[in-house]
Amino acid sequence: MNNERENIDWERLQKALSVEVQYGFQNIQGKQYIFNDFLSISLSKSPIILKGYQNQFQEISNQFVSYPEMTREERQKLLETTKYFLQKMQYISEGVKPEETIKKERVKSEKKSQKTLKSNSVTSQKYSDKLDVEQPLTEVKDISKRNSDRLATLGLYTVRELLYYYPRDHIDYARQVHIRDLEPGETVTIIGKVKRFNCFSSPKNKKLTILELTLTDATGQIKISRFFAGPRFSNKGWQMQQKKIYPVGATVAASGLVKENKYGKNLDNPEIEVLDSEGGKIESMKVGRLVPVYPLTDGVGADVVRRAIFTVLPTAEQLSDTLPEALLNQYQLIDLKNAIKNIHFPIDRDCLAAARRRLVFDEFFYLQLGLLKRRQLQKKVETGIALPTTGKLIEQFYKLLPFALTNAQKRVVNEILNDLQKPESMKRLVQGDVGAGKTVVAVVAMLAAIQAGYQAALMAPTEVLAEQHYKKLVAWFNLLHLPVELLTGSTKVAKRREIHSQLETGELPVLVGTHALIQEAVNFHKLGLVVIDEQHRFGVQQRAKLQQKGESPHFLAMTATPIPRTLALTLHGDLDVSQIDELPPGRQPIQTTTLTGRQRKKAYDLMRREIVQGRQVYVVLPLVEESEKLDVKSAVEEHQKLAEKFFPEFQIGLLHGRMTSVEKDQTISAFRDNQTQILVSTTVVEVGVDVPNATVMLIENAERFGLSQLHQLRGRVGRGVHRSYCLLMRGAGSTDAVERLKVLEQSQDGFFIAEMDMRLRGPGQVLGTKQSGLPDFALASLVEDQEVLELARGAAFRVMEKDESLNSWPLLRRELEWRYQKIMGGSILN
């Protein structure tokens, strides 16, 4: 590994150190990196001219890794040492100052730093009348030290960061009406004269102050009230001051939601502003306009953020548009300056919509551009294996198959084979509904690798699923005289050694397994293809580790959990996505019915009828998120209730989260072999568990599951020749779930169901809160902005086609780098 580079930007490093001192050693967030990461990365390699000092560079770099755990004094000491070291290195590299001068400067610098540390304020405020987008908020004249500290808790340190802190919503106070025309439920602004004023402490709560105004206009009068909680508002001086602000006869504008009670109509805790005259212009951040609502945190009020943004908004004029003018014209986007101004304080609804469209486009565009750029870099770095896509093995396999591939399978196989014959590594995700036949497609890819002299590996998230894949592959590959082995945590030591040995010599062409495949002892002779099933169940590192077992092997991911196209583009923008959107002929639709507790007898009658005919039944309970103990308890109780009260004549199995892998496998095997007729499960019955004899799926408290999850569970039945049923048992008081569950009753299409699930619950819920890789958009919605995402993706493609280095657009390139680090927090860079 090369630990040298041409040169170092000494001035930038010294500036970073100075700013960190200025902010009181807080490990501040810069444009791209947090302070300690920036220093650690910058000092990890020495310039070529200073290669004799590489160890010292590395040592200081390592110290900055631990910077977040250091005390304030330790941080100060490290910064002083680093400053001195950088000065020394700079002078040596330039051949300028003698050692003695450096020492004097160090002493002088240390004294200055001690003075800084002793002072209570981080730095004496240096205010500048001229605002600049890169200016720290601590230096903005109209933002107090206290408020800049509050804004820092929201991660806002500079004017630019404040400008890009978008509102999550707007309240519409722009509509002005007469008092006579007030309608309950509407949000409006009225203008009237103060007829009466009163300000007093509540007799029931002395810490609550009530301000009452009676306003009149040509059409009527209204009494409005504002409430102020806290002892400072109970002060007589403060209350008298309000009387001077709202004298009788003054003209005021008031904005709020119209409500009605037994005393008549009023405005709910309105915003009020005194005007110069009756026809005076409303010049307010809150009254008579669309008012921005920002994401807040404890201790940071809405007014603090609003005022700060109002103060710095003129600097939006300094922003350079990062998108080429041709793109703006082609997609009818407004310029960046106007977009930023109108997303915060829009003139009207149309201006807000135009601003939002432009900024949403930016978010999607830079995400897609980053993903495409990453894909391009991978292609440059990785030299893939070009595999011939015709040969005896594939031909024999097609002849052996007892069924013909569906058109969707043929299309996806062709897409895969086209990828495999290219010189760069394939990176493809195959989405297929439950039972759509993804494994067959993967086998064709494996055979292409094997016939070219390479090995293939298939990794699944659980032992049950891995074993199932293994059994399928053995059935097919034995007919082709190809050995297949299974490697999981349960594999015996002797067998494990044998597999390791055969892998290294190349005798074993195909290995199926769980996480056991990524252990250090597993070494392939010539790995050409990696297949990962249910890839979202693996971490980024785990997927990468398996790929690193070969030299840029082809990568094929499979999932039976379809996700909507917009989510696929967002999460897997650097993967090519194939969809098997057609089920093999003969698959019967599963009759899906929603039931309430009163209809439970119907469900049990159906279960008994099916079991008597030799079929089997799943009963699934939802996870009790608060406690695994409760999960086990509810499962044990349900198992006991069914066994003793309702189905004493049948054998009932039990599956829950506290069982070991061996116990789970035994339970599933007993069910598969029809030793048990009913399987009660709390953990979701594994995707891929294949028991063709099971014909009934009863799901308790179905409203607690997402639609996609329910569709997955439903897919455990209907795998044989017999008619199958899915019974969705609704819990008490879950009427709002009726519409959601109707989607399942009416559709068997996993892609449609996933799309509906995302619309109803949002993308974060569809993926699960722990799903990594979904960028944190400031404005964009994968549900509402699908059209803009498609446009932005097309635009990103065109930009890359014109100049994949992006050197033609330096502003655009810089913006891409900034956004990837700052807005996406690197989450998408997996």
C-alpha positions in Angstrom: 0.0 0.0 0.0 1.4 3.4 -0.9 1.8 5.6 2.2 3.1 8.7 0.3 1.6 11.5 -1.7 2.7 14.5 -3.6 2.0 17.3 -1.2 -0.2 18.5 1.8 -2.4 21.5 2.0 -0.7 22.9 5.1 -2.8 26.1 5.2 -6.1 24.0 5.2 -4.9 21.8 8.1 -3.8 24.8 10.2 -7.1 26.5 9.5 -9.0 23.4 10.6 -6.9 23.4 13.9 -7.7 27.1 14.4 -11.4 26.7 13.9 -11.5 23.7 16.3 -9.8 25.8 19.0 -12.2 28.7 18.2 -15.2 26.4 18.8 -13.8 25.1 22.1 -12.5 21.7 21.1 -16.0 20.4 20.3 -15.0 18.1 17.3 -17.0 20.2 14.9 -18.7 19.0 11.8 -17.1 20.4 8.6 -18.6 20.5 5.1 -17.4 17.0 4.3 -15.9 15.4 7.4 -16.2 15.7 11.2 -12.9 17.3 12.5 -11.1 14.3 13.9 -11.9 12.2 10.8 -10.5 15.0 8.5 -7.2 15.2 10.5 -6.9 11.4 10.8 -7.3 10.9 7.0 -5.2 13.9 6.1 -2.2 12.8 8.3 -2.3 9.1 7.5 0.1 9.6 4.5 3.2 11.7 4.5 4.3 13.8 1.4 7.0 12.1 -0.7 9.5 14.7 0.3 8.9 13.8 4.0 8.8 10.0 3.7 11.3 9.7 6.5 8.7 11.0 8.9 5.9 8.6 7.8 5.8 6.9 11.3 5.3 10.3 13.0 2.5 11.2 10.6 0.9 7.8 11.2 1.2 8.1 15.0 -0.6 11.5 15.1 -3.2 10.2 12.6 -3.9 7.3 15.0 -4.3 9.7 18.0 -7.0 11.7 16.1 -9.0 8.4 15.8 -9.4 8.5 19.7 -10.1 12.3 19.7 -13.9 11.9 20.5 -13.0 10.0 23.8 -10.5 12.6 25.0 -11.0 15.2 27.7 -11.0 18.9 26.8 -7.4 19.3 28.1 -6.2 16.2 26.2 -7.7 17.6 23.0 -6.0 20.9 23.5 -2.7 19.3 24.1 -3.0 17.1 20.9 -3.9 20.2 18.9 -0.9 22.1 20.1 1.4 19.1 19.4 -0.1 18.7 15.9 0.2 22.5 15.1 3.9 22.4 16.1 4.5 19.2 14.1 2.8 20.6 11.0 4.8 23.8 11.2 8.0 21.8 11.5 7.1 19.5 8.6 6.1 22.5 6.4 9.4 24.3 7.1 11.4 21.1 6.4 9.6 20.5 3.2 10.2 24.1 2.1 13.7 24.2 3.5 13.0 27.5 5.3 13.1 28.2 9.0 15.5 26.9 11.6 14.4 24.8 14.5 14.9 27.7 17.0 12.3 29.9 15.3 9.7 27.1 15.4 10.3 26.6 19.2 9.7 30.4 19.8 6.5 30.2 17.7 5.3 27.2 19.6 5.8 28.9 23.0 3.9 31.9 21.8 1.1 29.8 20.4 0.8 27.8 23.6 0.4 31.0 25.7 -2.3 32.2 23.3 -4.1 28.9 23.5 -4.1 28.8 27.3 -5.7 32.3 27.2 -8.4 30.9 24.9 -9.1 28.0 27.2 -9.4 30.1 30.3 -11.9 32.5 28.7 -15.5 31.3 29.4 -16.7 32.2 25.9 -15.1 30.0 23.2 -14.0 33.2 21.4 -14.8 36.9 21.6 -17.5 37.4 19.0 -16.2 38.9 15.8 -19.2 40.3 14.0 -19.2 41.3 10.3 -21.9 43.4 8.7 -21.4 41.7 5.4 -22.8 38.1 5.6 -21.1 35.3 3.8 -22.5 31.7 3.1 -19.5 30.1 4.7 -19.6 32.3 7.8 -19.9 30.6 11.2 -23.2 31.6 12.9 -21.2 32.8 15.9 -20.0 35.7 13.8 -23.5 36.7 12.5 -24.4 40.0 14.1 -28.1 39.4 14.6 -27.7 35.9 16.0 -26.8 36.0 19.7 -24.2 33.7 21.2 -27.0 31.9 23.1 -29.0 31.3 19.9 -26.0 30.1 17.9 -25.4 27.5 20.7 -29.0 26.5 20.4 -28.7 26.1 16.6 -25.6 24.0 17.1 -27.7 21.4 18.9 -29.5 21.0 15.5 -26.1 20.5 13.8 -26.2 24.1 12.3 -22.9 25.9 12.5 -22.6 28.0 9.3 -24.9 30.2 7.3 -24.9 27.6 4.5 -26.1 24.9 6.8 -28.9 27.2 8.0 -30.0 27.9 4.4 -30.2 24.2 3.7 -32.2 23.5 6.8 -35.5 23.0 5.1 -38.9 23.4 6.8 -40.9 20.1 7.2 -44.2 21.9 6.5 -45.8 25.4 6.1 -48.8 26.9 7.9 -50.9 29.0 5.5 -51.7 32.4 7.0 -51.7 34.1 3.6 -55.5 34.1 3.2 -57.0 37.4 4.5 -60.7 37.5 5.4 -63.3 39.8 7.1 -64.4 38.9 10.7 -67.9 38.2 9.4 -66.6 35.5 7.0 -64.7 33.4 9.5 -65.3 29.6 9.1 -64.3 27.0 11.7 -61.5 24.8 10.6 -59.9 27.4 8.2 -56.5 28.9 8.8 -56.7 32.7 8.0 -55.5 36.2 8.7 -57.8 39.1 9.8 -57.0 42.8 10.2 -58.8 44.9 12.7 -58.6 47.7 15.3 -58.1 47.1 19.0 -61.3 47.9 20.8 -60.4 46.4 24.2 -57.2 45.1 25.8 -56.7 43.0 28.9 -53.6 41.1 30.2 -53.7 39.2 33.5 -52.5 36.1 35.4 -55.0 33.2 35.4 -56.8 33.0 38.8 -56.4 29.2 38.7 -52.7 29.1 37.7 -50.5 32.1 38.6 -47.8 31.0 36.2 -50.2 31.3 33.2 -50.7 34.7 31.7 -53.6 35.5 29.3 -53.6 38.3 26.8 -57.0 39.2 25.4 -57.8 41.6 22.5 -61.2 42.5 21.1 -60.8 43.4 17.4 -63.3 45.1 15.1 -63.5 45.6 11.4 -66.3 46.9 9.1 -68.1 43.6 9.3 -68.0 42.6 13.0 -65.9 42.0 16.1 -64.0 39.1 17.7 -62.2 38.4 21.0 -58.9 36.6 20.6 -56.6 35.3 23.3 -52.9 34.3 23.6 -51.5 32.3 26.5 -48.0 32.7 28.0 -46.7 30.1 30.5 -43.9 31.0 32.9 -43.2 33.3 35.9 -41.6 36.0 33.8 -45.0 36.7 32.0 -46.8 37.0 35.4 -44.6 40.0 36.1 -46.7 43.2 36.2 -44.1 45.1 34.3 -44.3 42.7 31.4 -48.1 42.8 31.4 -48.1 46.7 31.3 -45.6 46.6 28.5 -48.1 44.6 26.4 -50.7 47.4 26.9 -48.3 49.8 25.3 -47.7 47.4 22.4 -51.5 46.9 21.7 -53.1 50.3 22.6 -56.8 50.8 22.0 -57.2 52.1 18.4 -54.1 50.3 17.1 -54.4 48.3 13.8 -53.3 44.7 14.1 -53.1 41.6 11.9 -53.9 38.2 13.6 -53.3 34.8 12.0 -54.5 31.4 13.2 -56.9 28.5 13.0 -60.6 29.4 13.4 -62.4 27.6 16.2 -65.9 27.8 17.5 -67.2 27.3 21.1 -70.3 28.3 23.1 -69.0 31.9 23.2 -68.7 32.1 19.4 -65.8 32.0 16.9 -62.2 32.7 17.9 -58.6 32.2 16.6 -56.6 29.4 18.3 -53.5 31.0 20.1 -53.0 33.4 17.1 -49.8 35.1 15.9 -50.4 38.9 16.2 -48.5 41.9 14.6 -49.2 45.6 15.0 -49.4 47.5 11.6 -48.4 51.1 10.9 -51.9 51.9 9.6 -55.1 50.3 8.5 -53.8 49.7 5.0 -50.3 49.0 6.3 -48.2 46.3 4.8 -47.7 43.1 6.9 -44.0 42.7 7.3 -43.7 39.6 9.5 -42.2 36.2 9.6 -45.4 34.7 10.8 -48.5 36.8 10.1 -50.3 37.0 6.7 -48.1 34.6 4.9 -47.0 30.9 4.5 -45.1 30.3 7.7 -42.3 27.6 7.7 -42.4 24.9 10.3 -39.0 23.4 11.1 -37.8 20.2 12.7 -36.9 21.2 16.3 -35.3 19.6 19.4 -35.6 20.3 23.2 -34.5 23.8 24.1 -34.7 25.2 20.5 -38.0 27.1 19.8 -39.5 27.6 16.4 -38.9 31.4 16.6 -35.2 30.9 17.1 -34.8 28.9 13.9 -37.2 31.2 11.9 -35.5 34.4 13.0 -32.0 33.0 12.3 -33.0 31.9 8.7 -34.8 35.2 8.1 -31.6 37.0 9.1 -29.3 35.0 6.7 -31.8 34.6 3.8 -30.2 37.5 1.8 -27.0 35.4 1.5 -29.0 33.0 -0.8 -28.0 35.6 -3.5 -24.4 34.4 -3.2 -25.2 30.8 -4.0 -23.9 29.6 -7.3 -26.3 27.2 -9.2 -24.6 23.8 -9.3 -26.8 22.4 -12.1 -26.0 23.2 -15.7 -28.4 25.7 -17.3 -29.3 23.2 -20.0 -30.7 20.8 -17.2 -32.6 23.7 -15.6 -34.3 24.5 -18.9 -34.9 20.9 -19.9 -36.6 19.9 -16.7 -38.2 23.4 -16.1 -36.5 24.0 -12.8 -36.2 27.4 -11.1 -32.8 28.7 -10.1 -31.2 27.7 -6.7 -31.3 31.2 -5.2 -35.1 31.5 -5.7 -35.6 27.9 -4.6 -33.9 28.5 -1.3 -35.7 31.7 -0.6 -39.1 30.3 -1.5 -38.7 27.0 0.4 -38.3 29.0 3.6 -40.6 32.1 3.1 -42.5 31.6 -0.1 -44.5 34.3 -1.7 -47.4 31.9 -2.4 -48.3 28.3 -2.9 -47.1 28.2 -6.5 -43.7 29.6 -5.5 -43.4 27.0 -2.7 -44.3 24.1 -5.1 -41.7 25.3 -7.7 -39.0 25.7 -4.9 -39.8 22.2 -3.5 -39.7 20.6 -7.0 -36.3 22.1 -7.7 -34.8 21.0 -4.3 -36.3 17.5 -4.4 -34.8 17.1 -7.9 -31.4 18.1 -6.5 -31.7 15.5 -3.7 -32.6 12.7 -6.1 -30.2 13.8 -8.8 -27.1 13.9 -6.6 -28.1 10.6 -5.0 -28.4 8.9 -8.4 -25.3 10.6 -9.7 -23.3 9.4 -6.7 -24.5 5.8 -7.2 -23.6 5.9 -10.9 -20.2 7.4 -10.1 -19.6 4.6 -7.6 -20.6 2.0 -10.2 -18.2 3.6 -12.7 -15.3 3.5 -10.1 -16.1 -0.1 -9.4 -15.9 -0.9 -13.1 -12.5 0.8 -13.3 -11.0 -0.9 -10.2 -12.5 -4.4 -10.8 -11.5 -6.4 -13.7 -14.3 -8.9 -14.0 -14.4 -12.4 -15.5 -16.0 -12.6 -19.0 -17.9 -15.9 -19.0 -19.1 -17.7 -22.1 -22.9 -18.0 -21.9 -23.4 -21.1 -24.0 -22.1 -24.6 -23.2 -23.1 -28.2 -22.6 -24.0 -27.8 -18.9 -26.6 -25.1 -19.5 -28.0 -27.0 -22.5 -28.2 -30.2 -20.4 -29.9 -28.4 -17.6 -32.6 -27.0 -19.8 -33.3 -30.6 -21.1 -33.5 -32.0 -17.5 -36.0 -29.3 -16.3 -39.4 -30.9 -16.0 -41.1 -27.5 -16.8 -40.6 -24.7 -19.2 -39.3 -21.3 -17.9 -41.9 -18.5 -17.8 -41.3 -15.5 -20.1 -40.3 -13.4 -17.1 -37.7 -16.1 -16.1 -36.3 -16.2 -19.7 -36.0 -12.4 -19.8 -34.1 -12.3 -16.5 -31.8 -15.2 -17.5 -31.0 -13.3 -20.7 -30.2 -10.1 -18.7 -27.9 -12.2 -16.4 -26.1 -14.0 -19.2 -25.5 -10.6 -21.0 -23.9 -9.3 -17.8 -21.7 -12.4 -17.4 -20.1 -12.1 -20.8 -18.9 -8.5 -20.2 -15.4 -7.8 -18.9 -16.7 -6.0 -15.8 -18.3 -7.8 -12.8 -22.1 -8.3 -12.9 -23.9 -6.5 -10.1 -27.6 -7.5 -10.3 -30.5 -7.8 -8.0 -33.3 -10.2 -8.9 -36.7 -9.5 -7.3 -39.3 -12.1 -7.6 -42.6 -12.8 -5.9 -42.9 -15.8 -3.6 -42.7 -18.9 -5.8 -41.7 -17.0 -8.9 -38.7 -19.3 -9.5 -35.6 -17.3 -8.7 -33.5 -20.3 -7.8 -33.7 -21.7 -11.3 -32.5 -18.4 -12.7 -29.6 -18.4 -10.2 -28.7 -22.0 -11.2 -28.2 -21.0 -14.9 -25.8 -18.3 -13.7 -23.9 -20.9 -11.6 -23.6 -23.3 -14.5 -22.2 -20.5 -16.7 -19.4 -20.0 -14.0 -18.8 -23.8 -13.6 -18.5 -24.6 -17.3 -15.9 -21.8 -17.6 -13.8 -23.5 -14.8 -15.0 -21.3 -11.9 -16.7 -22.0 -8.6 -20.0 -20.6 -7.3 -21.2 -19.8 -3.8 -24.8 -19.3 -2.5 -25.3 -17.6 0.9 -28.6 -17.6 2.7 -29.5 -15.9 6.0 -30.7 -18.9 7.9 -29.8 -22.6 8.2 -33.4 -23.6 7.2 -33.2 -21.6 4.0 -29.7 -22.7 3.2 -30.7 -26.3 3.6 -33.7 -25.8 1.3 -31.5 -24.3 -1.4 -29.0 -27.1 -0.9 -31.7 -29.8 -1.4 -32.9 -28.1 -4.6 -29.4 -27.8 -6.0 -28.5 -31.4 -5.1 -31.5 -32.7 -7.0 -30.5 -30.7 -10.2 -26.7 -30.9 -10.0 -26.6 -34.7 -9.3 -28.2 -35.2 -12.6 -25.4 -33.1 -14.1 -22.8 -35.1 -12.1 -21.7 -32.0 -10.2 -21.0 -32.2 -6.4 -22.7 -29.6 -4.1 -21.9 -29.2 -0.4 -23.7 -27.4 2.5 -21.7 -25.4 5.1 -23.5 -24.0 8.2 -22.9 -23.5 11.9 -24.2 -27.1 12.4 -21.7 -28.7 10.0 -19.5 -31.3 11.9 -15.8 -30.5 12.2 -14.6 -33.4 10.0 -17.1 -32.6 7.2 -16.1 -28.9 7.5 -12.4 -29.8 7.0 -13.3 -31.9 4.0 -15.3 -29.1 2.4 -12.4 -26.6 3.0 -10.0 -28.9 1.4 -12.2 -29.6 -1.7 -12.8 -25.9 -2.1 -9.1 -25.0 -2.1 -8.3 -27.7 -4.7 -11.2 -26.7 -6.9 -12.8 -30.2 -6.7 -16.0 -28.6 -5.2 -17.7 -26.4 -7.8 -20.7 -25.3 -5.7 -21.0 -24.4 -2.0 -24.3 -23.4 -0.3 -24.3 -22.0 3.2 -25.0 -19.4 5.8 -22.6 -16.8 7.4 -20.3 -19.8 7.8 -19.1 -19.1 4.2 -17.4 -15.9 5.2 -15.2 -17.4 7.9 -11.4 -17.0 7.4 -10.9 -20.8 6.9 -13.1 -20.8 3.8 -10.9 -20.3 0.8 -12.0 -20.9 -2.8 -9.7 -22.0 -5.6 -11.4 -19.9 -8.2 -14.6 -18.1 -7.1 -16.4 -16.7 -10.2 -20.0 -16.1 -8.9 -21.5 -15.0 -5.6 -25.3 -15.5 -5.1 -26.8 -14.0 -2.0 -30.4 -14.8 -1.1 -32.5 -12.3 0.9 -29.5 -10.0 0.7 -31.2 -7.3 2.8 -30.8 -9.6 5.8 -27.0 -9.4 5.6 -24.9 -6.5 6.6 -22.8 -4.6 4.1 -19.5 -6.0 5.5 -20.8 -9.6 5.3 -21.8 -9.3 1.7 -18.4 -7.7 0.9 -16.5 -10.4 2.7 -17.9 -13.2 0.5 -17.1 -11.2 -2.6 -13.5 -10.8 -1.4 -13.1 -14.6 -1.4 -12.5 -14.3 -5.2 -11.0 -11.8 -7.6 -13.9 -9.5 -8.5 -16.5 -12.3 -8.9 -19.9 -11.7 -10.5 -22.5 -10.7 -7.9 -26.2 -11.8 -8.0 -28.6 -10.9 -5.2 -32.0 -12.4 -4.9 -35.0 -11.3 -2.8 -38.5 -12.6 -2.4 -39.4 -9.4 -0.6 -40.3 -7.1 -3.6 -39.8 -3.5 -2.9 -41.3 -0.7 -5.0 -39.2 0.6 -8.0 -38.6 4.0 -6.3 -37.1 2.2 -3.3 -35.1 -0.1 -5.5 -33.6 2.8 -7.4 -32.8 4.6 -4.1 -31.3 1.7 -2.3 -29.8 -0.2 -5.2 -29.1 2.5 -7.7 -25.7 1.0 -8.4 -27.2 -2.5 -9.0 -29.1 -3.5 -12.1 -32.6 -4.6 -11.0 -34.4 -7.5 -12.7 -38.0 -8.4 -11.8 -39.6 -11.8 -12.2 -43.1 -10.5 -12.3 -44.9 -13.7 -13.5 -45.8 -16.8 -11.5 -45.3 -20.3 -13.0 -48.5 -21.8 -14.5 -50.5 -23.9 -12.1 -50.0 -21.8 -9.0 -53.4 -21.4 -7.4 -54.5 -18.0 -6.0 -54.7 -18.2 -2.2 -58.2 -17.4 -0.8 -57.5 -14.5 1.6 -60.2 -13.5 4.2 -60.2 -10.9 7.0 -61.9 -12.1 10.2 -62.8 -10.5 13.6 -62.6 -12.3 17.0 -66.3 -13.2 16.7 -65.6 -15.2 13.5 -62.8 -17.3 15.2 -65.0 -20.5 15.1 -65.2 -20.2 11.3 -61.4 -20.2 11.2 -61.0 -23.2 13.5 -63.6 -25.1 11.5 -61.7 -24.6 8.3 -58.4 -25.6 10.0 -60.0 -28.8 11.3 -61.5 -29.6 7.9 -58.2 -29.3 6.2 -56.2 -31.3 8.8 -58.8 -34.1 8.6 -58.1 -34.3 4.9 -54.4 -34.7 5.6 -53.3 -31.1 5.2 -51.4 -28.8 7.7 -51.8 -25.4 9.2 -49.6 -22.4 10.3 -50.6 -20.1 13.1 -48.5 -17.0 13.3 -48.5 -14.5 16.2 -47.0 -10.9 15.9 -43.8 -10.0 17.6 -44.3 -8.1 20.9 -41.6 -5.5 20.2 -41.1 -4.5 23.9 -40.1 -7.9 25.1 -38.9 -11.2 23.8 -40.2 -12.8 27.0 -43.7 -11.6 26.1 -43.3 -13.2 22.7 -42.4 -16.5 24.2 -45.2 -16.2 26.8 -47.8 -15.5 24.2 -46.6 -18.3 22.0 -46.6 -20.8 24.8 -50.0 -19.7 25.9 -51.4 -20.0 22.3 -49.8 -23.4 21.9 -51.3 -24.6 25.2 -54.8 -23.2 24.3 -54.9 -24.8 20.9 -53.5 -28.2 22.2 -55.8 -28.4 25.2 -59.0 -26.6 24.3 -59.5 -26.6 20.5 -57.3 -29.3 18.8 -56.4 -31.9 21.4 -56.6 -34.7 18.8 -53.7 -33.2 16.7 -50.0 -32.8 17.2 -49.0 -29.1 17.5 -45.5 -27.7 17.1 -44.1 -24.5 18.6 -41.5 -22.1 17.2 -40.3 -19.0 19.0 -37.3 -16.6 19.3 -35.7 -18.1 22.4 -35.1 -21.5 20.8 -31.7 -22.5 19.6 -31.0 -23.1 15.8 -31.0 -26.9 16.4 -34.4 -26.7 18.2 -35.9 -24.5 15.4 -34.6 -26.9 12.7 -36.1 -29.9 14.6 -39.5 -28.2 14.9 -39.6 -27.2 11.2 -38.4 -30.7 10.1 -41.2 -32.3 12.2 -43.7 -30.1 10.5 -42.2 -30.8 7.1 -42.5 -34.5 7.7 -46.1 -34.1 8.9 -45.3 -35.3 12.4 -47.1 -32.1 13.6 -50.2 -30.9 11.9 -50.2 -27.3 13.3 -47.2 -25.0 13.7 -47.6 -22.1 16.1 -44.9 -19.5 15.5 -43.9 -16.1 16.9 -40.9 -15.5 14.7 -41.9 -14.9 11.2 -42.0 -18.3 9.5 -38.8 -18.1 7.5 -39.1 -17.0 3.9 -38.4 -20.1 1.8 -39.7 -22.6 4.3 -41.3 -25.0 1.8 -44.0 -27.4 3.0 -46.3 -28.0 0.0 -48.8 -29.9 2.3 -49.6 -26.8 4.3 -52.8 -25.2 3.1 -53.9 -22.8 5.9 -52.1 -19.7 7.2 -53.9 -18.1 10.2 -52.3 -14.8 11.2 -53.3 -13.4 14.6 -53.5 -9.6 15.1 -52.8 -9.2 11.3 -53.1 -5.4 11.7 -49.7 -5.3 13.4 -47.9 -6.6 10.3 -47.0 -4.6 7.2 -48.7 -5.6 4.0 -45.5 -6.9 2.4 -44.8 -9.0 5.5 -48.3 -10.5 5.4 -47.8 -11.3 1.7 -44.6 -13.1 2.6 -46.4 -15.2 5.3 -49.2 -15.9 2.9 -46.6 -17.3 0.5 -45.9 -20.2 2.9 -49.1 -21.9 1.7 -50.4 -22.5 -1.8 -47.2 -24.3 -2.7 -48.8 -27.7 -3.5 -51.7 -28.9 -5.7 -54.4 -28.2 -3.1 -56.4 -25.1 -2.6 -55.0 -22.9 0.1 -56.3 -20.2 2.5 -54.9 -17.2 4.4 -57.0 -16.0 7.4 -56.2 -12.5 8.7 -57.5 -12.3 12.2 -58.0 -8.6 13.2 -57.5 -7.5 16.8 -60.1 -5.5 18.8 -60.2 -1.8 18.0 -58.3 -2.0 14.7 -60.9 -0.6 12.4 -58.3 1.6 10.7 -56.5 -1.5 9.4 -59.6 -2.7 7.5 -58.6 -0.7 4.3 -55.0 -1.9 4.5 -56.0 -5.6 4.8 -58.5 -5.3 1.9 -55.4 -4.8 -0.4 -54.4 -8.3 0.5 -57.8 -9.7 0.0 -58.0 -8.2 -3.5 -54.4 -8.8 -4.8 -51.8 -11.6 -5.0 -49.3 -9.3 -6.7 -46.3 -8.8 -4.4 -45.0 -5.7 -6.3 -48.5 -4.0 -6.2 -48.8 -4.9 -2.5 -45.3 -3.5 -1.8 -46.2 -0.2 -3.6 -49.4 0.1 -1.6 -47.5 -0.7 1.7 -45.1 2.1 1.0 -47.9 4.6 0.3 -49.8 3.6 3.4 -46.9 3.3 5.9 -43.9 5.1 4.3 -40.6 3.7 3.1 -38.9 3.5 6.5 -41.6 1.2 7.8 -41.6 -1.0 4.7 -37.9 -1.7 5.1 -37.9 -1.9 8.9 -36.4 0.9 11.0 -33.1 -1.0 11.3 -32.7 -1.2 7.5 -29.4 0.5 6.6 -28.8 2.3 3.4 -31.9 4.4 3.0 -30.7 8.0 2.7 -32.1 10.6 5.0 -33.9 13.0 2.6 -34.5 16.5 3.8 -37.5 17.1 1.5 -37.9 14.3 -1.0 -40.6 11.7 -0.5 -40.3 8.3 -2.2 -44.1 8.1 -2.2 -45.1 11.6 -3.5 -42.1 12.4 -5.7 -41.8 9.2 -7.8 -42.0 11.2 -11.1 -39.2 13.6 -10.0 -37.0 10.6 -9.0 -37.4 9.1 -12.5 -36.5 12.5 -14.1 -33.5 13.0 -11.9 -32.2 9.5 -12.6 -32.5 10.1 -16.4 -30.7 13.5 -15.9 -27.9 11.8 -13.9 -27.4 9.2 -16.7 -27.2 11.9 -19.3 -24.6 13.9 -17.3 -22.5 10.8 -16.9 -22.7 10.0 -20.6 -21.5 13.4 -21.5 -18.6 13.5 -19.0 -18.2 10.7 -16.5 -15.3 12.6 -14.8 -17.7 15.6 -14.2 -14.7 17.9 -14.9 -16.9 19.9 -17.3 -19.0 21.0 -14.3 -16.6 21.7 -11.3 -19.5 23.2 -9.2 -21.6 20.2 -9.8 -18.7 17.9 -8.8 -18.0 19.8 -5.6 -21.7 19.7 -4.7 -21.8 16.0 -5.2 -18.9 15.4 -2.8 -20.4 17.8 -0.2 -23.9 16.1 -0.3 -22.6 12.6 -0.1 -20.7 13.3 3.1 -23.1 15.8 4.7 -26.7 15.1 3.7 -26.4 11.3 3.3 -24.0 10.9 6.2 -22.2 8.3 4.0 -25.1 5.9 4.7 -25.5 5.1 1.0 -21.8 4.6 0.5 -21.9 0.9 1.2 
